[in-house]
């Protein structure tokens, strides 16, 4: 009786524990079944759903895609209604092997179909003519290449699996996750080569002429090391990256990227005070607006500046002086730190307008006069960099004071034919004039709009004046603590601008070339949550844009 009463007292606790256990089993995701040393994993939600949604999309782009769900359904024991994962497992230093987690409704039937033994923890298995090994992982079968050390297949820790699952929506059709170990390995590969920036630039030019072998580890390492500076910075800040893609029945595509930082970071409160100004009478193929004082934006600026050192040959600098570049870096970052928020515009010029005079940037700063002085210092550092580096182009900017609508600012300019050392070739000046106007002179105008706003523009004088007038007539309505940046892209206008650039560059030599058109009306909006601890990028590509881009692919 005493024992019975003791059990009765414990019964609620036992029931509670059983319910919790059952709940954890039911809540198990494919991420819980990942091997311990997984670097990257791609999860596909429900194979049969993949065929229904992706095959029509593939047909839109003229791609023949096999019915993956039907193939999986032909394998005994596989559950086509479950999630499948394909990933890469690290075996040792620069040693990797792929694996698959197949959803199974009957593991024993699955193993027997491949001449395996379900009674073994790791059983040899023949699948599609390949000698593999399989092991049961709850509702999944782990299938991989045979390994002597079975500990390689040990399960991923619960905390990491939970972190991935929390970022990867269970409704997403396809999700790619780069695990903390994967991020660490990516950093190791990207940072494995120590070389001067100009040598990286030389290697990049050489690799540009070689076809990428997507299955070659050496090819991957060669190309990843080209992006050493930005990748190392990204991997130092983040330890988990999750990307997802969805397709609906109308063939619109939803995309999301999540960058999760290693350490919690504080986000300062901000206020966006910019007018919604545009260039009147012009089509805009891109508009971006958002706060600047975010750790994520600062990281992006630093990544761009560091990566420039390996791309300096794009402007004719074959050897970059390290000390001069360090001075330019400091000046650029100091100028960037003065910005609170920004609004950028890119237009599709009308017929007869130069194609490359098409961008403007409106920035909100603490003090416009101090910002103009900082820009002037940066341009001086740029000229010093060019003059003290080995170069084939003379991109040294001249500066002069300008006054536009009672606003006193600076114009920085460089005569492009002279910079290319082709000033005596009329065809070069004619081509540069078509693209940049002003007889082939590239300019950047920096004008204060008021005490806290500055306009930076390479537009023609007429377009610049129209934009400045619009800015000054538009009410500045502050937005308290905006979520982040918004990018609006007009694909049809972008394609028309690319046609214009190509036509002006090639000119009469464009034999057989015809302008391409994107027959779509909708725009693509990208939201970037820079004002939160994790960086999230979301976008939906409308149906008509997907179909128009697909038509371009089919017509190639």
VOVOVEX-47044 format. One record per residue (C-alpha): x, y, z. Coordinates in steps of 0.5 Angstrom, whole numbers, plus 500, padded with zeros to 3 digits. Each point is the difference from the previous one (the first is absolute). Layout:
N
XYZ/...
END
This chain:
556
500500500/506505502/503498493/494501497/498507503/508502498/498498493/494504500/504506503/505500494/495498495/499508498/507501499/501493496/494502495/503507499/507497499/497496495/496505496/507504500/503495497/495498495/500508498/507500499/500494495/494503496/504507500/506496497/502504494/505497495/505505503/501496506/502494495/506504497/507497502/504503505/505503495/495503495/503506496/494502496/493496499/494501495/493498502/495499495/493500503/496495498/502497493/494499497/498507501/507502497/498497493/493503500/503507501/507500497/499496494/496506497/505505502/505496497/496500494/499507500/508501499/500494495/504495505/498493500/500498507/499493502/494498504/504499507/494498504/498494495/507498500/500500508/493496500/503495496/505498505/497495505/498503507/501507498/495505503/499506494/496504505/506501505/506505500/506498496/507503502/506500495/507502504/507500500/504497506/507502502/504494501/507503502/504506498/498502492/496493500/493499499/494495498/493501498/494497503/493500499/494499506/494497496/494500504/497492501/494497502/503493500/507500501/501493500/497500493/504505498/506497502/498493497/499503493/508502501/502493502/501503507/499497507/495504504/503497506/507503500/501507502/503502494/499495494/503500493/495502495/500500492/496506498/500502492/506495499/504504506/503496506/498504506/498500507/493501504/498501507/493502503/499507503/493500502/496501494/506501496/505495497/507503499/503498494/508502499/506497497/503494505/505503505/505496504/498505506/493499501/500506506/500504494/493499499/498502507/494505501/501507500/499503507/493502502/501507501/503501493/494496497/495505504/504506497/499498493/493498501/498506503/503504494/497496495/493500499/496493500/496503494/506502495/501495494/507500500/505503506/507500500/504500506/508502502/501497507/505503504/505495499/499502492/501507501/506499504/502495494/498506495/505505504/505495500/500499493/499507498/506502504/505495499/504503494/504506503/502505494/500507498/494503497/503501493/502493500/493498502/498505494/504496495/498493502/493503499/501502493/503493499/494496503/495504496/503497493/499493503/494496501/497498507/500493501/495500505/502493503/507502501/502502507/506503498/496505495/495502506/506502504/503504495/494504499/498500507/507503502/499506495/495502505/504500506/499506503/492500500/499493501/505500506/496506503/493497499/502494503/504503506/493504501/495494499/500493502/494497497/497502493/493497497/497502494/493498497/496500494/493498498/495500494/493501500/495497495/500507496/508499499/502506504/506499504/501501508/507501502/503501507/507500503/502500508/507502502/500498508/506504503/505496505/499505506/494505502/500507497/497506502/496504495/500507501/493504499/500504493/496505497/499500492/499507498/500500492/495502495/497495495/503504494/501498493/503503493/493502497/499497493/505495501/499492501/504498506/502492500/503500507/498504506/503499507/499503507/502498507/503502506/508500500/502500507/499492501/506495501/497496494/501506496/507502503/502493498/498500493/504507499/506496503/499494496/499505493/507504502/504494502/498496494/501506495/508499502/499493495/496504495/504506499/503498493/493501498/502508500/507498497/504499507/504494499/504501507/496503506/505504505/498497506/501506504/496504495/495496500/500500508/499507500/494500495/497494504/500505506/497506497/495496496/497497507/501506503/495504495/496494500/499500508/497507499/494498496/493498504/496498494/500500493/496500494/503498493/497500493/501497493/497502494/499498493/502506496/495502494/503499493/506505498/501500508/507497502/499493503/505501505/498506503/494497504/501500508/499504506/501499507/497505505/503499507/498502507/506503504/501503507/503506497/500501492/506505500/505495504/497494495/502504494/507501503/501493502/498498492/505505498/505496504/498494498/501502492/507503502/502493503/497497494/505504495/506499505/498492499/500500493/506505499/504495505/498494497/502496494/495502495/498499492/494505501/500507503/494501504/502506504/494505501/500507499/496504505/497507500/494504503/493500497/494504502/493497498/494503502/504504506/503494502/507500501/504493499/505497496/501496493/505495499/502498493/504496496/501500492/499493499/504499493/506504503/499495506/500494495/506504497/496500493/499507500/502500493/495495497/494503498/496494500/501499508/498507501/494499496/498494504/501503507/496506498/494495498/501496507/502506505/498507496/504506501/505498494/502494504/501503507/498496506/498504506/497500507/496506503/500500507/495505502/497502507/492500500/500503507/504500506/499492501/499498493/505499494/498498493/506496496/498499493/503498493/494502497/500505494/499508502/493500498/498493504/504502506/496507500/494497499/501495506/503505505/494504498/495494502/504499506/499507503/493500498/498494504/499500507/505496504/495495504/504496506/499493501/502498507/504493501/499497493/501493499/506500495/501502492/495499495/502499493/495501494/503497493/496501494/502494495/497503494/504506501/506497502/500496493/499506496/506503503/504494499/498501493/502507499/507499503/501494496/498504494/504506502/506496501/500496494/497505495/500498493/504494501/494496503/499496495/494495501/499503507/492501501/498504507/497495505/493502503/497498507/493500499/498501507/496505504/502499507/506501504/504496505/500503507/506498505/500501507/506500504/499500508/507503502/497503506/499493504/505496503/500495494/500502493/494498496/499501493/493498497/498501493/494498495/501499493/493501496/497495495/501505494/507501502/502493501/496498493/504506496/507498503/498493498/498502493/507504499/503493502/496496495/502505495/507500500/
END
